Amino acid sequence: MPIYEYECLKCGKTSEAMQRFSDPPLTRCEQCDGQLRKLISMSTFHLKGSGWYTTDYAGKNQSTAKPAESKPCAAETKTESSPAKHS
């Protein structure tokens, strides 16, 4: 069941209530009997995994996909030094 937050318009107290989606919203403050207002809170719903970004679908539509820039790896950028000569 979701948890909803309410704020009293009279005393300013905030409270939480665990309610079903089908339950009517609370209307009266338990402390002062003032009118309650339902607050919009940060959601705990997170989209995780593949399939939520356009990069996950790059293989399906090649015409709109940006070509990846190729960068040389560190092993290729190192220059080989000649062995030191001993006299």
N, CA, C and O atoms as a Maestro MAE file, in Angstrom:
{
 s_m_m2io_version
 :::
 2.0.0
}

f_m_ct {
 s_m_title
 :::
 protein
 m_atom[348] {
  # First column is atom index #
  i_m_mmod_type
  r_m_x_coord
  r_m_y_coord
  r_m_z_coord
  i_m_residue_number
  s_m_chain_name
  s_m_pdb_residue_name
  s_m_pdb_atom_name
  i_m_atomic_number
  :::
  1 25 0.843 -1.181 0.000 1 A "MET " " N  " 7
  2 3 0.000 0.000 0.000 1 A "MET " " CA " 6
  3 2 0.888 1.244 0.000 1 A "MET " " C  " 6
  4 15 1.911 1.277 0.685 1 A "MET " " O  " 8
  5 25 0.508 2.249 -0.752 2 A "PRO " " N  " 7
  6 3 1.292 3.480 -0.794 2 A "PRO " " CA " 6
  7 2 1.138 4.307 0.483 2 A "PRO " " C  " 6
  8 15 0.133 4.222 1.190 2 A "PRO " " O  " 8
  9 25 2.155 5.098 0.747 3 A "ILE " " N  " 7
  10 3 2.129 6.023 1.884 3 A "ILE " " CA " 6
  11 2 1.950 7.426 1.325 3 A "ILE " " C  " 6
  12 15 2.714 7.862 0.464 3 A "ILE " " O  " 8
  13 25 0.945 8.123 1.813 4 A "TYR " " N  " 7
  14 3 0.651 9.488 1.369 4 A "TYR " " CA " 6
  15 2 1.014 10.469 2.477 4 A "TYR " " C  " 6
  16 15 0.899 10.158 3.662 4 A "TYR " " O  " 8
  17 25 1.454 11.658 2.071 5 A "GLU " " N  " 7
  18 3 1.760 12.716 3.035 5 A "GLU " " CA " 6
  19 2 0.686 13.787 2.947 5 A "GLU " " C  " 6
  20 15 0.211 14.129 1.864 5 A "GLU " " O  " 8
  21 25 0.319 14.301 4.095 6 A "TYR " " N  " 7
  22 3 -0.688 15.362 4.194 6 A "TYR " " CA " 6
  23 2 -0.125 16.493 5.038 6 A "TYR " " C  " 6
  24 15 0.679 16.273 5.943 6 A "TYR " " O  " 8
  25 25 -0.566 17.720 4.724 7 A "GLU " " N  " 7
  26 3 -0.200 18.896 5.514 7 A "GLU " " CA " 6
  27 2 -1.467 19.603 5.949 7 A "GLU " " C  " 6
  28 15 -2.391 19.799 5.159 7 A "GLU " " O  " 8
  29 25 -1.499 19.988 7.232 8 A "CYS " " N  " 7
  30 3 -2.655 20.709 7.749 8 A "CYS " " CA " 6
  31 2 -2.523 22.180 7.365 8 A "CYS " " C  " 6
  32 15 -1.478 22.793 7.583 8 A "CYS " " O  " 8
  33 25 -3.577 22.737 6.797 9 A "LEU " " N  " 7
  34 3 -3.566 24.142 6.396 9 A "LEU " " CA " 6
  35 2 -3.727 25.081 7.588 9 A "LEU " " C  " 6
  36 15 -3.452 26.277 7.479 9 A "LEU " " O  " 8
  37 25 -4.170 24.546 8.722 10 A "LYS " " N  " 7
  38 3 -4.383 25.377 9.908 10 A "LYS " " CA " 6
  39 2 -3.143 25.418 10.807 10 A "LYS " " C  " 6
  40 15 -2.654 26.499 11.135 10 A "LYS " " O  " 8
  41 25 -2.631 24.247 11.205 11 A "CYS " " N  " 7
  42 3 -1.494 24.218 12.145 11 A "CYS " " CA " 6
  43 2 -0.157 23.944 11.454 11 A "CYS " " C  " 6
  44 15 0.891 24.113 12.078 11 A "CYS " " O  " 8
  45 25 -0.162 23.529 10.192 12 A "GLY " " N  " 7
  46 3 1.066 23.293 9.439 12 A "GLY " " CA " 6
  47 2 1.719 21.941 9.687 12 A "GLY " " C  " 6
  48 15 2.772 21.662 9.114 12 A "GLY " " O  " 8
  49 25 1.131 21.102 10.515 13 A "LYS " " N  " 7
  50 3 1.694 19.787 10.822 13 A "LYS " " CA " 6
  51 2 1.595 18.889 9.596 13 A "LYS " " C  " 6
  52 15 0.581 18.883 8.898 13 A "LYS " " O  " 8
  53 25 2.668 18.125 9.339 14 A "THR " " N  " 7
  54 3 2.625 17.144 8.253 14 A "THR " " CA " 6
  55 2 2.499 15.756 8.860 14 A "THR " " C  " 6
  56 15 3.041 15.490 9.933 14 A "THR " " O  " 8
  57 25 1.792 14.883 8.182 15 A "SER " " N  " 7
  58 3 1.595 13.516 8.654 15 A "SER " " CA " 6
  59 2 1.582 12.569 7.464 15 A "SER " " C  " 6
  60 15 1.380 12.982 6.322 15 A "SER " " O  " 8
  61 25 1.798 11.309 7.750 16 A "GLU " " N  " 7
  62 3 1.776 10.273 6.727 16 A "GLU " " CA " 6
  63 2 0.627 9.307 7.002 16 A "GLU " " C  " 6
  64 15 0.261 9.063 8.152 16 A "GLU " " O  " 8
  65 25 0.072 8.768 5.929 17 A "ALA " " N  " 7
  66 3 -1.010 7.795 6.070 17 A "ALA " " CA " 6
  67 2 -0.830 6.705 5.030 17 A "ALA " " C  " 6
  68 15 -0.642 6.994 3.848 17 A "ALA " " O  " 8
  69 25 -0.886 5.443 5.468 18 A "MET " " N  " 7
  70 3 -0.822 4.318 4.552 18 A "MET " " CA " 6
  71 2 -2.248 4.019 4.109 18 A "MET " " C  " 6
  72 15 -3.099 3.638 4.912 18 A "MET " " O  " 8
  73 25 -2.493 4.200 2.797 19 A "GLN " " N  " 7
  74 3 -3.848 4.044 2.265 19 A "GLN " " CA " 6
  75 2 -3.822 3.250 0.972 19 A "GLN " " C  " 6
  76 15 -2.815 3.215 0.265 19 A "GLN " " O  " 8
  77 25 -4.931 2.623 0.680 20 A "ARG " " N  " 7
  78 3 -5.107 1.968 -0.610 20 A "ARG " " CA " 6
  79 2 -5.391 3.040 -1.657 20 A "ARG " " C  " 6
  80 15 -5.756 4.169 -1.327 20 A "ARG " " O  " 8
  81 25 -5.218 2.670 -2.919 21 A "PHE " " N  " 7
  82 3 -5.547 3.598 -4.002 21 A "PHE " " CA " 6
  83 2 -7.027 3.950 -3.991 21 A "PHE " " C  " 6
  84 15 -7.409 5.064 -4.348 21 A "PHE " " O  " 8
  85 25 -7.850 3.004 -3.584 22 A "SER " " N  " 7
  86 3 -9.294 3.204 -3.608 22 A "SER " " CA " 6
  87 2 -9.816 3.983 -2.392 22 A "SER " " C  " 6
  88 15 -10.969 4.413 -2.392 22 A "SER " " O  " 8
  89 25 -8.976 4.173 -1.350 23 A "ASP " " N  " 7
  90 3 -9.418 4.912 -0.162 23 A "ASP " " CA " 6
  91 2 -9.571 6.398 -0.466 23 A "ASP " " C  " 6
  92 15 -8.770 6.960 -1.213 23 A "ASP " " O  " 8
  93 25 -10.584 7.039 0.100 24 A "PRO " " N  " 7
  94 3 -10.722 8.485 -0.102 24 A "PRO " " CA " 6
  95 2 -9.612 9.226 0.651 24 A "PRO " " C  " 6
  96 15 -9.154 8.750 1.690 24 A "PRO " " O  " 8
  97 25 -9.170 10.390 0.138 25 A "PRO " " N  " 7
  98 3 -8.112 11.144 0.832 25 A "PRO " " CA " 6
  99 2 -8.599 11.651 2.191 25 A "PRO " " C  " 6
  100 15 -9.787 11.902 2.392 25 A "PRO " " O  " 8
  101 25 -7.650 11.794 3.114 26 A "LEU " " N  " 7
  102 3 -7.988 12.334 4.430 26 A "LEU " " CA " 6
  103 2 -8.344 13.809 4.289 26 A "LEU " " C  " 6
  104 15 -7.811 14.497 3.418 26 A "LEU " " O  " 8
  105 25 -9.245 14.299 5.142 27 A "THR " " N  " 7
  106 3 -9.696 15.685 5.018 27 A "THR " " CA " 6
  107 2 -9.463 16.518 6.276 27 A "THR " " C  " 6
  108 15 -9.374 17.742 6.188 27 A "THR " " O  " 8
  109 25 -9.361 15.881 7.444 28 A "ARG " " N  " 7
  110 3 -9.263 16.627 8.708 28 A "ARG " " CA " 6
  111 2 -8.025 16.220 9.499 28 A "ARG " " C  " 6
  112 15 -7.688 15.039 9.583 28 A "ARG " " O  " 8
  113 25 -7.350 17.215 10.079 29 A "CYS " " N  " 7
  114 3 -6.174 17.018 10.918 29 A "CYS " " CA " 6
  115 2 -6.592 16.402 12.251 29 A "CYS " " C  " 6
  116 15 -7.593 16.808 12.842 29 A "CYS " " O  " 8
  117 25 -5.822 15.424 12.721 30 A "GLU " " N  " 7
  118 3 -6.130 14.785 13.999 30 A "GLU " " CA " 6
  119 2 -5.810 15.704 15.178 30 A "GLU " " C  " 6
  120 15 -6.401 15.554 16.247 30 A "GLU " " O  " 8
  121 25 -4.888 16.651 15.004 31 A "GLN " " N  " 7
  122 3 -4.464 17.537 16.096 31 A "GLN " " CA " 6
  123 2 -5.421 18.705 16.323 31 A "GLN " " C  " 6
  124 15 -5.847 18.961 17.449 31 A "GLN " " O  " 8
  125 25 -5.758 19.423 15.221 32 A "CYS " " N  " 7
  126 3 -6.535 20.658 15.384 32 A "CYS " " CA " 6
  127 2 -7.846 20.678 14.606 32 A "CYS " " C  " 6
  128 15 -8.573 21.671 14.645 32 A "CYS " " O  " 8
  129 25 -8.159 19.585 13.896 33 A "ASP " " N  " 7
  130 3 -9.360 19.474 13.088 33 A "ASP " " CA " 6
  131 2 -9.360 20.437 11.895 33 A "ASP " " C  " 6
  132 15 -10.415 20.766 11.354 33 A "ASP " " O  " 8
  133 25 -8.155 20.887 11.490 34 A "GLY " " N  " 7
  134 3 -8.033 21.749 10.308 34 A "GLY " " CA " 6
  135 2 -8.103 20.934 9.027 34 A "GLY " " C  " 6
  136 15 -8.080 19.703 9.055 34 A "GLY " " O  " 8
  137 25 -8.187 21.632 7.914 35 A "GLN " " N  " 7
  138 3 -8.294 20.973 6.613 35 A "GLN " " CA " 6
  139 2 -6.924 20.468 6.174 35 A "GLN " " C  " 6
  140 15 -5.923 21.169 6.321 35 A "GLN " " O  " 8
  141 25 -6.881 19.237 5.628 36 A "LEU " " N  " 7
  142 3 -5.635 18.638 5.147 36 A "LEU " " CA " 6
  143 2 -5.489 18.813 3.644 36 A "LEU " " C  " 6
  144 15 -6.466 18.854 2.897 36 A "LEU " " O  " 8
  145 25 -4.241 18.915 3.235 37 A "ARG " " N  " 7
  146 3 -3.903 18.995 1.811 37 A "ARG " " CA " 6
  147 2 -2.922 17.869 1.522 37 A "ARG " " C  " 6
  148 15 -1.941 17.704 2.247 37 A "ARG " " O  " 8
  149 25 -3.176 17.084 0.465 38 A "LYS " " N  " 7
  150 3 -2.289 15.985 0.098 38 A "LYS " " CA " 6
  151 2 -1.044 16.573 -0.568 38 A "LYS " " C  " 6
  152 15 -1.145 17.417 -1.459 38 A "LYS " " O  " 8
  153 25 0.123 16.118 -0.128 39 A "LEU " " N  " 7
  154 3 1.388 16.601 -0.670 39 A "LEU " " CA " 6
  155 2 1.913 15.646 -1.732 39 A "LEU " " C  " 6
  156 15 1.622 14.450 -1.716 39 A "LEU " " O  " 8
  157 25 2.685 16.193 -2.645 40 A "ILE " " N  " 7
  158 3 3.354 15.373 -3.646 40 A "ILE " " CA " 6
  159 2 4.755 15.112 -3.120 40 A "ILE " " C  " 6
  160 15 5.525 16.046 -2.895 40 A "ILE " " O  " 8
  161 25 5.078 13.861 -2.927 41 A "SER " " N  " 7
  162 3 6.361 13.471 -2.344 41 A "SER " " CA " 6
  163 2 7.242 12.819 -3.393 41 A "SER " " C  " 6
  164 15 6.782 12.448 -4.473 41 A "SER " " O  " 8
  165 25 8.526 12.686 -3.055 42 A "MET " " N  " 7
  166 3 9.450 12.010 -3.945 42 A "MET " " CA " 6
  167 2 9.055 10.535 -4.025 42 A "MET " " C  " 6
  168 15 8.806 9.880 -3.013 42 A "MET " " O  " 8
  169 25 9.008 10.054 -5.220 43 A "SER " " N  " 7
  170 3 8.610 8.669 -5.434 43 A "SER " " CA " 6
  171 2 9.758 7.717 -5.145 43 A "SER " " C  " 6
  172 15 10.925 8.066 -5.324 43 A "SER " " O  " 8
  173 25 9.428 6.532 -4.703 44 A "THR " " N  " 7
  174 3 10.438 5.499 -4.516 44 A "THR " " CA " 6
  175 2 10.467 4.555 -5.709 44 A "THR " " C  " 6
  176 15 11.074 3.486 -5.640 44 A "THR " " O  " 8
  177 25 9.823 4.936 -6.789 45 A "PHE " " N  " 7
  178 3 9.758 4.131 -8.003 45 A "PHE " " CA " 6
  179 2 10.988 4.423 -8.845 45 A "PHE " " C  " 6
  180 15 11.228 5.577 -9.202 45 A "PHE " " O  " 8
  181 25 11.769 3.404 -9.167 46 A "HIS " " N  " 7
  182 3 12.980 3.564 -9.963 46 A "HIS " " CA " 6
  183 2 12.930 2.629 -11.161 46 A "HIS " " C  " 6
  184 15 12.542 1.467 -11.039 46 A "HIS " " O  " 8
  185 25 13.324 3.143 -12.314 47 A "LEU " " N  " 7
  186 3 13.430 2.305 -13.501 47 A "LEU " " CA " 6
  187 2 14.867 1.821 -13.585 47 A "LEU " " C  " 6
  188 15 15.786 2.625 -13.738 47 A "LEU " " O  " 8
  189 25 15.064 0.530 -13.487 48 A "LYS " " N  " 7
  190 3 16.403 -0.040 -13.539 48 A "LYS " " CA " 6
  191 2 16.444 -1.118 -14.601 48 A "LYS " " C  " 6
  192 15 15.426 -1.719 -14.943 48 A "LYS " " O  " 8
  193 25 17.622 -1.348 -15.107 49 A "GLY " " N  " 7
  194 3 17.796 -2.389 -16.108 49 A "GLY " " CA " 6
  195 2 17.848 -1.815 -17.506 49 A "GLY " " C  " 6
  196 15 17.775 -0.601 -17.690 49 A "GLY " " O  " 8
  197 25 17.972 -2.665 -18.464 50 A "SER " " N  " 7
  198 3 18.096 -2.205 -19.848 50 A "SER " " CA " 6
  199 2 16.719 -1.927 -20.442 50 A "SER " " C  " 6
  200 15 15.696 -2.399 -19.946 50 A "SER " " O  " 8
  201 25 16.725 -1.157 -21.504 51 A "GLY " " N  " 7
  202 3 15.484 -0.887 -22.217 51 A "GLY " " CA " 6
  203 2 14.863 0.454 -21.916 51 A "GLY " " C  " 6
  204 15 13.810 0.763 -22.473 51 A "GLY " " O  " 8
  205 25 15.467 1.283 -21.052 52 A "TRP " " N  " 7
  206 3 14.854 2.551 -20.681 52 A "TRP " " CA " 6
  207 2 15.513 3.743 -21.362 52 A "TRP " " C  " 6
  208 15 15.019 4.864 -21.236 52 A "TRP " " O  " 8
  209 25 16.601 3.535 -22.072 53 A "TYR " " N  " 7
  210 3 17.304 4.644 -22.711 53 A "TYR " " CA " 6
  211 2 17.442 4.371 -24.194 53 A "TYR " " C  " 6
  212 15 17.361 3.222 -24.629 53 A "TYR " " O  " 8
  213 25 17.652 5.422 -24.975 54 A "THR " " N  " 7
  214 3 17.780 5.261 -26.418 54 A "THR " " CA " 6
  215 2 19.030 4.477 -26.783 54 A "THR " " C  " 6
  216 15 19.068 3.840 -27.835 54 A "THR " " O  " 8
  217 25 20.046 4.510 -25.942 55 A "THR " " N  " 7
  218 3 21.256 3.756 -26.243 55 A "THR " " CA " 6
  219 2 20.998 2.261 -26.203 55 A "THR " " C  " 6
  220 15 21.730 1.496 -26.831 55 A "THR " " O  " 8
  221 25 19.989 1.832 -25.490 56 A "ASP " " N  " 7
  222 3 19.668 0.419 -25.419 56 A "ASP " " CA " 6
  223 2 19.020 -0.081 -26.715 56 A "ASP " " C  " 6
  224 15 18.969 -1.287 -26.953 56 A "ASP " " O  " 8
  225 25 18.533 0.821 -27.538 57 A "TYR " " N  " 7
  226 3 17.871 0.454 -28.771 57 A "TYR " " CA " 6
  227 2 18.690 0.834 -30.001 57 A "TYR " " C  " 6
  228 15 18.148 0.894 -31.104 57 A "TYR " " O  " 8
  229 25 19.968 1.086 -29.834 58 A "ALA " " N  " 7
  230 3 20.801 1.551 -30.944 58 A "ALA " " CA " 6
  231 2 20.869 0.535 -32.078 58 A "ALA " " C  " 6
  232 15 20.980 0.931 -33.238 58 A "ALA " " O  " 8
  233 25 20.805 -0.745 -31.785 59 A "GLY " " N  " 7
  234 3 20.911 -1.765 -32.824 59 A "GLY " " CA " 6
  235 2 19.674 -1.882 -33.680 59 A "GLY " " C  " 6
  236 15 19.755 -2.427 -34.781 59 A "GLY " " O  " 8
  237 25 18.540 -1.400 -33.230 60 A "LYS " " N  " 7
  238 3 17.289 -1.560 -33.974 60 A "LYS " " CA " 6
  239 2 17.136 -0.565 -35.112 60 A "LYS " " C  " 6
  240 15 16.531 -0.892 -36.133 60 A "LYS " " O  " 8
  241 25 17.666 0.632 -34.963 61 A "ASN " " N  " 7
  242 3 17.514 1.665 -35.987 61 A "ASN " " CA " 6
  243 2 18.879 2.286 -36.250 61 A "ASN " " C  " 6
  244 15 19.254 3.260 -35.598 61 A "ASN " " O  " 8
  245 25 19.612 1.736 -37.188 62 A "GLN " " N  " 7
  246 3 20.972 2.185 -37.456 62 A "GLN " " CA " 6
  247 2 21.013 3.543 -38.144 62 A "GLN " " C  " 6
  248 15 22.030 4.232 -38.061 62 A "GLN " " O  " 8
  249 25 19.942 3.949 -38.821 63 A "SER " " N  " 7
  250 3 19.969 5.208 -39.567 63 A "SER " " CA " 6
  251 2 20.013 6.426 -38.649 63 A "SER " " C  " 6
  252 15 20.575 7.452 -39.033 63 A "SER " " O  " 8
  253 25 19.441 6.347 -37.455 64 A "THR " " N  " 7
  254 3 19.440 7.482 -36.542 64 A "THR " " CA " 6
  255 2 20.517 7.384 -35.482 64 A "THR " " C  " 6
  256 15 20.745 8.337 -34.737 64 A "THR " " O  " 8
  257 25 21.177 6.247 -35.408 65 A "ALA " " N  " 7
  258 3 22.202 6.065 -34.375 65 A "ALA " " CA " 6
  259 2 23.470 6.803 -34.774 65 A "ALA " " C  " 6
  260 15 23.868 6.787 -35.938 65 A "ALA " " O  " 8
  261 25 24.096 7.447 -33.806 66 A "LYS " " N  " 7
  262 3 25.350 8.144 -34.026 66 A "LYS " " CA " 6
  263 2 26.479 7.126 -34.084 66 A "LYS " " C  " 6
  264 15 26.510 6.200 -33.274 66 A "LYS " " O  " 8
  265 25 27.410 7.278 -35.028 67 A "PRO " " N  " 7
  266 3 28.536 6.360 -35.025 67 A "PRO " " CA " 6
  267 2 29.434 6.649 -33.824 67 A "PRO " " C  " 6
  268 15 29.655 7.805 -33.461 67 A "PRO " " O  " 8
  269 25 29.936 5.603 -33.228 68 A "ALA " " N  " 7
  270 3 30.794 5.762 -32.058 68 A "ALA " " CA " 6
  271 2 32.164 6.239 -32.499 68 A "ALA " " C  " 6
  272 15 32.700 5.780 -33.508 68 A "ALA " " O  " 8
  273 25 32.721 7.158 -31.741 69 A "GLU " " N  " 7
  274 3 34.057 7.635 -32.039 69 A "GLU " " CA " 6
  275 2 35.049 6.599 -31.555 69 A "GLU " " C  " 6
  276 15 34.933 6.071 -30.449 69 A "GLU " " O  " 8
  277 25 36.034 6.316 -32.408 70 A "SER " " N  " 7
  278 3 37.035 5.345 -31.983 70 A "SER " " CA " 6
  279 2 38.223 6.099 -31.417 70 A "SER " " C  " 6
  280 15 38.768 7.003 -32.050 70 A "SER " " O  " 8
  281 25 38.602 5.717 -30.239 71 A "LYS " " N  " 7
  282 3 39.753 6.303 -29.577 71 A "LYS " " CA " 6
  283 2 40.796 5.217 -29.419 71 A "LYS " " C  " 6
  284 15 40.459 4.089 -29.059 71 A "LYS " " O  " 8
  285 25 42.058 5.530 -29.680 72 A "PRO " " N  " 7
  286 3 43.077 4.496 -29.508 72 A "PRO " " CA " 6
  287 2 43.234 4.135 -28.040 72 A "PRO " " C  " 6
  288 15 43.145 4.990 -27.159 72 A "PRO " " O  " 8
  289 25 43.466 2.873 -27.801 73 A "CYS " " N  " 7
  290 3 43.645 2.455 -26.418 73 A "CYS " " CA " 6
  291 2 45.040 2.826 -25.946 73 A "CYS " " C  " 6
  292 15 45.897 3.165 -26.762 73 A "CYS " " O  " 8
  293 25 45.279 2.768 -24.667 74 A "ALA " " N  " 7
  294 3 46.547 3.191 -24.077 74 A "ALA " " CA " 6
  295 2 47.711 2.382 -24.622 74 A "ALA " " C  " 6
  296 15 48.799 2.937 -24.773 74 A "ALA " " O  " 8
  297 25 47.546 1.113 -24.922 75 A "ALA " " N  " 7
  298 3 48.622 0.266 -25.427 75 A "ALA " " CA " 6
  299 2 49.069 0.712 -26.816 75 A "ALA " " C  " 6
  300 15 50.246 0.594 -27.158 75 A "ALA " " O  " 8
  301 25 48.127 1.229 -27.623 76 A "GLU " " N  " 7
  302 3 48.467 1.663 -28.967 76 A "GLU " " CA " 6
  303 2 49.141 3.028 -28.970 76 A "GLU " " C  " 6
  304 15 49.887 3.332 -29.901 76 A "GLU " " O  " 8
  305 25 48.906 3.849 -27.975 77 A "THR " " N  " 7
  306 3 49.461 5.193 -27.965 77 A "THR " " CA " 6
  307 2 50.867 5.244 -27.401 77 A "THR " " C  " 6
  308 15 51.564 6.240 -27.596 77 A "THR " " O  " 8
  309 25 51.303 4.214 -26.714 78 A "LYS " " N  " 7
  310 3 52.660 4.190 -26.174 78 A "LYS " " CA " 6
  311 2 53.646 3.973 -27.311 78 A "LYS " " C  " 6
  312 15 53.418 3.148 -28.196 78 A "LYS " " O  " 8
  313 25 54.719 4.703 -27.280 79 A "THR " " N  " 7
  314 3 55.755 4.508 -28.283 79 A "THR " " CA " 6
  315 2 56.791 3.543 -27.737 79 A "THR " " C  " 6
  316 15 57.125 3.555 -26.552 79 A "THR " " O  " 8
  317 25 57.280 2.721 -28.624 80 A "GLU " " N  " 7
  318 3 58.281 1.759 -28.194 80 A "GLU " " CA " 6
  319 2 59.617 2.464 -28.126 80 A "GLU " " C  " 6
  320 15 59.996 3.171 -29.060 80 A "GLU " " O  " 8
  321 25 60.326 2.283 -27.045 81 A "SER " " N  " 7
  322 3 61.647 2.899 -26.902 81 A "SER " " CA " 6
  323 2 62.706 1.874 -27.307 81 A "SER " " C  " 6
  324 15 62.563 0.671 -27.089 81 A "SER " " O  " 8
  325 25 63.737 2.386 -27.885 82 A "SER " " N  " 7
  326 3 64.813 1.474 -28.301 82 A "SER " " CA " 6
  327 2 65.608 1.053 -27.082 82 A "SER " " C  " 6
  328 15 65.764 1.833 -26.142 82 A "SER " " O  " 8
  329 25 66.112 -0.172 -27.086 83 A "PRO " " N  " 7
  330 3 66.871 -0.624 -25.926 83 A "PRO " " CA " 6
  331 2 68.146 0.196 -25.746 83 A "PRO " " C  " 6
  332 15 68.767 0.619 -26.722 83 A "PRO " " O  " 8
  333 25 68.513 0.408 -24.534 84 A "ALA " " N  " 7
  334 3 69.709 1.207 -24.224 84 A "ALA " " CA " 6
  335 2 70.956 0.413 -24.633 84 A "ALA " " C  " 6
  336 15 71.063 -0.796 -24.422 84 A "ALA " " O  " 8
  337 25 71.891 1.162 -25.229 85 A "LYS " " N  " 7
  338 3 73.140 0.506 -25.655 85 A "LYS " " CA " 6
  339 2 74.152 0.604 -24.539 85 A "LYS " " C  " 6
  340 15 74.312 1.657 -23.923 85 A "LYS " " O  " 8
  341 25 74.827 -0.484 -24.284 86 A "HIS " " N  " 7
  342 3 75.867 -0.507 -23.262 86 A "HIS " " CA " 6
  343 2 77.217 -0.494 -23.966 86 A "HIS " " C  " 6
  344 15 77.403 -1.278 -24.897 86 A "HIS " " O  " 8
  345 25 78.151 0.334 -23.583 87 A "SER " " N  " 7
  346 3 79.461 0.361 -24.198 87 A "SER " " CA " 6
  347 2 80.493 -0.345 -23.364 87 A "SER " " C  " 6
  348 15 81.660 -0.409 -23.750 87 A "SER " " O  " 8
  :::
 }
 m_bond[347] {
  # First column is bond index #
  i_m_from
  i_m_to
  i_m_order
  :::
  1 1 2 1
  2 2 3 1
  3 3 4 2
  4 3 5 1
  5 5 6 1
  6 6 7 1
  7 7 8 2
  8 7 9 1
  9 9 10 1
  10 10 11 1
  11 11 12 2
  12 11 13 1
  13 13 14 1
  14 14 15 1
  15 15 16 2
  16 15 17 1
  17 17 18 1
  18 18 19 1
  19 19 20 2
  20 19 21 1
  21 21 22 1
  22 22 23 1
  23 23 24 2
  24 23 25 1
  25 25 26 1
  26 26 27 1
  27 27 28 2
  28 27 29 1
  29 29 30 1
  30 30 31 1
  31 31 32 2
  32 31 33 1
  33 33 34 1
  34 34 35 1
  35 35 36 2
  36 35 37 1
  37 37 38 1
  38 38 39 1
  39 39 40 2
  40 39 41 1
  41 41 42 1
  42 42 43 1
  43 43 44 2
  44 43 45 1
  45 45 46 1
  46 46 47 1
  47 47 48 2
  48 47 49 1
  49 49 50 1
  50 50 51 1
  51 51 52 2
  52 51 53 1
  53 53 54 1
  54 54 55 1
  55 55 56 2
  56 55 57 1
  57 57 58 1
  58 58 59 1
  59 59 60 2
  60 59 61 1
  61 61 62 1
  62 62 63 1
  63 63 64 2
  64 63 65 1
  65 65 66 1
  66 66 67 1
  67 67 68 2
  68 67 69 1
  69 69 70 1
  70 70 71 1
  71 71 72 2
  72 71 73 1
  73 73 74 1
  74 74 75 1
  75 75 76 2
  76 75 77 1
  77 77 78 1
  78 78 79 1
  79 79 80 2
  80 79 81 1
  81 81 82 1
  82 82 83 1
  83 83 84 2
  84 83 85 1
  85 85 86 1
  86 86 87 1
  87 87 88 2
  88 87 89 1
  89 89 90 1
  90 90 91 1
  91 91 92 2
  92 91 93 1
  93 93 94 1
  94 94 95 1
  95 95 96 2
  96 95 97 1
  97 97 98 1
  98 98 99 1
  99 99 100 2
  100 99 101 1
  101 101 102 1
  102 102 103 1
  103 103 104 2
  104 103 105 1
  105 105 106 1
  106 106 107 1
  107 107 108 2
  108 107 109 1
  109 109 110 1
  110 110 111 1
  111 111 112 2
  112 111 113 1
  113 113 114 1
  114 114 115 1
  115 115 116 2
  116 115 117 1
  117 117 118 1
  118 118 119 1
  119 119 120 2
  120 119 121 1
  121 121 122 1
  122 122 123 1
  123 123 124 2
  124 123 125 1
  125 125 126 1
  126 126 127 1
  127 127 128 2
  128 127 129 1
  129 129 130 1
  130 130 131 1
  131 131 132 2
  132 131 133 1
  133 133 134 1
  134 134 135 1
  135 135 136 2
  136 135 137 1
  137 137 138 1
  138 138 139 1
  139 139 140 2
  140 139 141 1
  141 141 142 1
  142 142 143 1
  143 143 144 2
  144 143 145 1
  145 145 146 1
  146 146 147 1
  147 147 148 2
  148 147 149 1
  149 149 150 1
  150 150 151 1
  151 151 152 2
  152 151 153 1
  153 153 154 1
  154 154 155 1
  155 155 156 2
  156 155 157 1
  157 157 158 1
  158 158 159 1
  159 159 160 2
  160 159 161 1
  161 161 162 1
  162 162 163 1
  163 163 164 2
  164 163 165 1
  165 165 166 1
  166 166 167 1
  167 167 168 2
  168 167 169 1
  169 169 170 1
  170 170 171 1
  171 171 172 2
  172 171 173 1
  173 173 174 1
  174 174 175 1
  175 175 176 2
  176 175 177 1
  177 177 178 1
  178 178 179 1
  179 179 180 2
  180 179 181 1
  181 181 182 1
  182 182 183 1
  183 183 184 2
  184 183 185 1
  185 185 186 1
  186 186 187 1
  187 187 188 2
  188 187 189 1
  189 189 190 1
  190 190 191 1
  191 191 192 2
  192 191 193 1
  193 193 194 1
  194 194 195 1
  195 195 196 2
  196 195 197 1
  197 197 198 1
  198 198 199 1
  199 199 200 2
  200 199 201 1
  201 201 202 1
  202 202 203 1
  203 203 204 2
  204 203 205 1
  205 205 206 1
  206 206 207 1
  207 207 208 2
  208 207 209 1
  209 209 210 1
  210 210 211 1
  211 211 212 2
  212 211 213 1
  213 213 214 1
  214 214 215 1
  215 215 216 2
  216 215 217 1
  217 217 218 1
  218 218 219 1
  219 219 220 2
  220 219 221 1
  221 221 222 1
  222 222 223 1
  223 223 224 2
  224 223 225 1
  225 225 226 1
  226 226 227 1
  227 227 228 2
  228 227 229 1
  229 229 230 1
  230 230 231 1
  231 231 232 2
  232 231 233 1
  233 233 234 1
  234 234 235 1
  235 235 236 2
  236 235 237 1
  237 237 238 1
  238 238 239 1
  239 239 240 2
  240 239 241 1
  241 241 242 1
  242 242 243 1
  243 243 244 2
  244 243 245 1
  245 245 246 1
  246 246 247 1
  247 247 248 2
  248 247 249 1
  249 249 250 1
  250 250 251 1
  251 251 252 2
  252 251 253 1
  253 253 254 1
  254 254 255 1
  255 255 256 2
  256 255 257 1
  257 257 258 1
  258 258 259 1
  259 259 260 2
  260 259 261 1
  261 261 262 1
  262 262 263 1
  263 263 264 2
  264 263 265 1
  265 265 266 1
  266 266 267 1
  267 267 268 2
  268 267 269 1
  269 269 270 1
  270 270 271 1
  271 271 272 2
  272 271 273 1
  273 273 274 1
  274 274 275 1
  275 275 276 2
  276 275 277 1
  277 277 278 1
  278 278 279 1
  279 279 280 2
  280 279 281 1
  281 281 282 1
  282 282 283 1
  283 283 284 2
  284 283 285 1
  285 285 286 1
  286 286 287 1
  287 287 288 2
  288 287 289 1
  289 289 290 1
  290 290 291 1
  291 291 292 2
  292 291 293 1
  293 293 294 1
  294 294 295 1
  295 295 296 2
  296 295 297 1
  297 297 298 1
  298 298 299 1
  299 299 300 2
  300 299 301 1
  301 301 302 1
  302 302 303 1
  303 303 304 2
  304 303 305 1
  305 305 306 1
  306 306 307 1
  307 307 308 2
  308 307 309 1
  309 309 310 1
  310 310 311 1
  311 311 312 2
  312 311 313 1
  313 313 314 1
  314 314 315 1
  315 315 316 2
  316 315 317 1
  317 317 318 1
  318 318 319 1
  319 319 320 2
  320 319 321 1
  321 321 322 1
  322 322 323 1
  323 323 324 2
  324 323 325 1
  325 325 326 1
  326 326 327 1
  327 327 328 2
  328 327 329 1
  329 329 330 1
  330 330 331 1
  331 331 332 2
  332 331 333 1
  333 333 334 1
  334 334 335 1
  335 335 336 2
  336 335 337 1
  337 337 338 1
  338 338 339 1
  339 339 340 2
  340 339 341 1
  341 341 342 1
  342 342 343 1
  343 343 344 2
  344 343 345 1
  345 345 346 1
  346 346 347 1
  347 347 348 2
  :::
 }
}
